[in-house]
Amino acid sequence: MTDVVIYVRGDRNAIERVWQNAHPRDKRSDTTLVLFDYVVQKRKTWLKWTGDLPPKVAENEAVDIKSVFDLYDFIKAAKRQSVIELHYFTHGWEGGPVLYNDYEDNPNSSKREPQDRDPRIKDFALNDVLGGKERAKFAGGFSPKALVKLWGCNYPEETNYRYMLLTEFYGRKATDDTKKAFKERYQTFIRQSTYQYAMCVATGLPIFATPLGYGSNPFAPYGVYGKAAETAKKKWRGVFPPKVGDQWWCVSPYFRPDKGREFYERELNCTVDILDYVAYTASMAPPP
């Protein structure tokens, strides 16, 4: 069976963001690369891809795409367990990856709005999108060991979860009560209000994404943390795993100094990758 790798480019991101940051876990062989390019609204395909970025093999004829439904439908129609990687190289928020930056007239509605082309958490509850039998089709397209990753930011504008982590959990005045209350509030938000959590529940896969309360940066110097990252010299080499000072798309350089990585690993029992993206799983925020 031919493996399928899917890259998604959205919302004014340069194509270099895709080619420079993709990092295959395994050596490619007999692999099909599919790029859902929402900037130019085309789906592009490369057969017999060996892992070169950008691909050196000839590109197949491009197909028009109009919304996230094209991506969903492609995965649902894929051969069972053939999709081994799915990466969203685009901006993001807690509600999901941003493909067009569309707005909803009524965000609280349980239905999709006709003009909305972006991913939504509600998609996983709608029987004609990713709920019901459609959920099984969507999940079935992924390999049980698939790597799914959302590279964009994840800090809600309404609540500063980073500040709360620093003060209510790790602050000098933090108590057992403030720590417990913060952790419960944090887990509740993840469970109820993040796209990656809904996706992990729907697919049964760990979904790597930016930790709640933090941003990500495609121009970051890997391995440099805190304020030092703001002035550090960096150079893109294109070799993964990166070395200190290599430019890569990393989670905020303040995540580790804030003890955010420690919080995810010790308190939420999460896997955190080399670039500090967190594996969202159903067990990290179980219902009370």
N, C-alpha and C positions, 0 to 999 in steps of 0.2 A: 504493500500500500504506500502510495506517495504521501509524504508528510507535507503539511500546508502551514506556512508561516504568514501571518497577517499583520501588516503595519497600517496604522491609521494616522493620517495627517489632517489637522483641522485648524480652523480659526487663525488664518494669516501666519501660521508658522512656516518658516523657510524649510525647503526640502532637505537642507543640510542637517536640520535637527533630527531627521530620521536617520540618514546615512551615518552621521557621526556618533550617534548614541546607542544604536542597536547593538546588542551584545549576545550572540548565539551561545547557548550553553553547550551545544554539541556540534561536532563537525558535520557540515551539510553534505548530504548525498541523496540523490533522487528527491529533491525538495522543490515544491512550488512556492514562490513568493508572490503574495497578492498585496498590492498597495491600494487602500481606499483613500484616495486623495480628495478630500473635501474642499480644498482650496480651489482646485480646477474642476472639481465635480466629475472625476473619472476614476474608474477602477482599472488598475493596470496589473498585468500578470506576466511573470517570468517563469518558464518551465525549466526543469533541469538546472536549477540554481544551485551553485556550490558555496554560496555565502559571501561573495564579493559585494562590497558596498561602496558606491552604487553597483547594481548588477552589471556584469559584463556580457551575459547571454542576451540574445535578442528578445525584445519585449513583444508580447502578443498584442493584438488589436485592443485598444482601450474601449471600455464600456461606460456609458453615462450612469451616474448615480445622483440621487436627489435628496436623500435623507439617511438617518441612521437605520431605517428599515431595510435599506439595501444591504447593509452590513449584517444585520440580524438574519435576514433571509438567506444570505450566502452561507452563514454558519449552520443554519438549520438544514440547508440542502446539501451540506458537505458530507462526504463519506464518513460513516461513523468512526469517531475517535481519530480523525485524520488531522485536526488542527492542533499543532504542538506549541504554537506561540501566537499570542495576540497582544499587540502593544498599541496604546493610544499615545502618540507623540503630539500632544496638544495641550492647551491650557485646560485647567480644571477647577472645579469647586466641589463642595461636599455632595452636590446633586449629580455629579458625573462629569465625564469628559466634555469639552466644548468643541463642537464641530462647526457650528455656524454662529453661535452666540445669539440664538433666538430667544425671544421672551414669551412667556405664557401670560395671557390676559387674566386667567384665573388659576394660579398655581395650586390652589387647594382642591381643584376639581379632580375627580377620580378618572376622568376621561382624557384622552389625547386631544389636543387642539389641532385642527386641520393644517394650520400654517406652521406648526412647530416641527422642526426637523432634527432637533437635538435629542440625545439620550435622556431619559427621565427614570427616576426610581419607580414610578408607577408602572413602568413597562413590565415589570416582573409580576404584577398582579393582574394584568389585562389578558384575558384568554385569547385575544386575537393578536397579541404581540409576543410576550415572553411568559405568559401565565398558562396554566392548564396543560393541554397537550403540546402547546408550542414550547413550553419550558423544557419538556423532555427532548424535543427535537434539538433545541439550542444546546442543552447540556450534552446531548449525545454526539454533537460534532467535535467535542474536545477530547483529546487524549486524557486519560486519568492522571498523567504527569505533566499536563500542559502548563506553560508559563504564561500567565496573564498579568499585564502591568499597565497601570495608569500613571503617566509621568507628570501630570499637571499638579497644581497646587491644591490645598485642602484646608483653607482657613475661613471659617464662617465670619461674615462681617458683623453679625449680631453679637457674637460671644467670643471673647479673647481667651481661648482655651490654653494658649501658651502661658499667658499671665497667670491663669488659675493654677496651672501645673506648678509654676515657680513659687506661688504664694501659698496656695491651699494644700499642696501636697509636699513640696520640698522647702517651703519657707520656714524661717526661724520660729514663727508663731503657729506653724501647723500643728494640729493635734490629731489624735486618732479619729475624732469625729469629723474634722474638716477633710482628712484624707479619705475617709469612707464616703462622705457626701460627694466629694469631687469625683472619685472613681465611679460611683454609681451614675452621676450626671454624665460623665464622659462616655461610659458604656452605653447609656440610654441614647445619647445623641448618635453614636456610631450605629447602633442597632436600628434606630428609627429614621435617620436622616442622611445616611451615606450610601451612595450608589455602589461602591465597592463591596459593602457588607451585603446588600441585596443580591449582588452578583455572586458572591461566594455561597450564599444560601441556595441560590438557584442552580448553580453548577456543581456544588460540592468541591470546588477548587479553592486553594488559597489565592487571593487576588492581591498582588503587590501594588501598593499605592502610597502616596505621601501620608505621613501620620497626621491625625486630626490636629489642627491649630498651626500648621506649618506650610511654608511654600516650598517650591523647588526651583532650580536655576540651571538652564542648559549651558551656562558659561562659568560654572563654579570650578574652583581649583580643588580637585579631589584631595582629601586627607588634610585639609587646612580648615581649622574650626574657629568660631568666634569672630571677633573683629579683624583678626589677622587675615581672614579670607577676603575681606573687602579690598585689600591692597596687594594681595599675594600675586606673584607672577605665575602665569599659567600658559600651557602650550598643549595643543591638541595633537596627540600622536596616533590615535585611532587603534590602540592596542588594549585589549581587555584581558585581564583586569587592569585597571589604571594604577599608575604609580603616583606618589605624592606630587602635587603640582600639575598633574594632567588635567586638562579641561574636560569636564564631563557633566552630564545632567544629573545633579545631585540634590538631595534633600537639603534644606536650610543648614548652613554651617553652625547654627545655634542649637540644633536638635540635640547633639551630644553634650555640649556644655550645660544645657538645661537639665540634663539627666533624663531626657526624653527617651533615648534608646534604652536606658536602664529601666524606665517605667514600663515600656512595652515588653521587654524581655522578662522582667521579674513579676510585674503585676498583672499583665495581660497574657503572659506565656506565648508571646508571638515570636516568629522568626523575623529577623531584620537583615536585609541583604547588605552587600558591601557598600552600596550607595545610600544606605539608610532608608530605603523603601521598606514598608512594613507589610507583612503577609496578613491580610484581613481574612479571618476565619469565623465560622459561626461560634466557636468556643470562646473567642476573645470578649464577646459581649452577650452572654446567654440571657434569655428572658428571666426575670425574677421568679 
